[in-house]
Amino acid sequence: MRKVVLDTNVLASALWSKQGNPNSVVEMLFKNEIELYYTDEIVEEYDEVLRREKFGFSENQVDSFLQELRKKGLSAELSKSTEPFSDETD
């Protein structure tokens, strides 16, 4: 099974329209075809972005969606890399 971290834009697009690739990706998650990984920070970003007025999603819609994502996904803990980056400014 493929392991994924979903970009916030994919989730917003999937909630916005039931057609297109973003919705297909979310459907794959709910059909257990992919495995979602998230951190608390990622879910906080999902929450903040999906509640933006410009999207018009209801609080209940966002709450329910995020609750389902947490049920389907796996919480991951990240550790800080000790390896130097080739481009520290990136």
Legacy VTK file of the C-alpha trace (Angstrom):
# vtk DataFile Version 3.0
C-alpha trace
ASCII
DATASET POLYDATA
POINTS 90 float
0.000 0.000 0.000
1.270 3.468 -0.829
2.026 5.738 2.081
1.148 9.400 1.579
1.085 12.800 3.225
-1.653 14.888 1.649
-1.100 18.500 0.762
-3.645 20.898 2.211
-4.618 22.059 -1.292
-5.596 18.497 -2.219
-7.974 18.315 0.744
-9.493 21.736 0.065
-10.029 20.827 -3.586
-11.576 17.476 -2.666
-14.047 19.184 -0.339
-14.751 21.856 -2.925
-15.558 19.458 -5.785
-16.515 15.801 -5.896
-14.862 15.533 -9.318
-11.228 15.580 -10.295
-7.986 14.115 -9.048
-8.027 15.558 -5.502
-11.364 13.895 -4.774
-10.087 10.656 -6.333
-7.118 10.707 -3.963
-9.362 11.205 -0.920
-11.640 8.409 -2.158
-8.575 6.151 -2.391
-7.903 6.889 1.273
-11.434 5.953 2.326
-11.273 2.775 0.206
-8.024 1.796 1.998
-6.032 2.008 -1.238
-3.519 4.450 0.241
-2.263 4.999 3.768
-2.311 8.559 5.126
0.347 9.781 7.533
0.047 13.051 9.411
1.515 14.967 12.314
-0.308 17.250 14.724
1.250 20.212 12.892
-0.090 19.001 9.554
-3.614 18.557 10.945
-3.396 22.046 12.477
-2.573 23.416 9.025
-5.449 21.450 7.451
-7.780 22.869 10.108
-6.618 26.475 9.721
-6.786 26.474 5.936
-10.104 24.628 5.583
-11.756 27.124 7.955
-10.819 30.118 5.817
-13.852 32.159 4.890
-13.022 32.065 1.176
-13.801 28.328 1.028
-17.166 28.578 2.729
-16.953 25.177 4.412
-19.086 24.874 7.534
-17.469 24.197 10.902
-19.304 20.883 11.044
-18.062 19.929 7.583
-14.430 20.669 8.515
-14.720 18.979 11.918
-16.252 15.833 10.422
-13.739 15.680 7.579
-10.729 16.066 9.886
-12.141 13.519 12.307
-12.442 10.998 9.474
-8.910 11.761 8.283
-7.570 11.097 11.778
-9.475 7.795 11.919
-8.209 6.648 8.526
-4.675 7.954 8.873
-1.723 7.219 11.088
-0.139 9.767 13.361
3.599 10.081 12.791
6.270 11.644 14.920
9.104 13.333 13.129
12.608 13.662 14.370
14.908 16.482 13.421
17.542 15.537 10.898
21.160 15.791 11.954
22.302 15.671 8.325
23.379 19.022 6.886
21.398 20.326 3.930
23.250 21.143 0.733
21.328 24.427 0.542
20.697 25.714 4.069
18.616 28.643 2.730
16.083 26.287 1.112
LINES 1 91
90 0 1 2 3 4 5 6 7 8 9 10 11 12 13 14 15 16 17 18 19 20 21 22 23 24 25 26 27 28 29 30 31 32 33 34 35 36 37 38 39 40 41 42 43 44 45 46 47 48 49 50 51 52 53 54 55 56 57 58 59 60 61 62 63 64 65 66 67 68 69 70 71 72 73 74 75 76 77 78 79 80 81 82 83 84 85 86 87 88 89
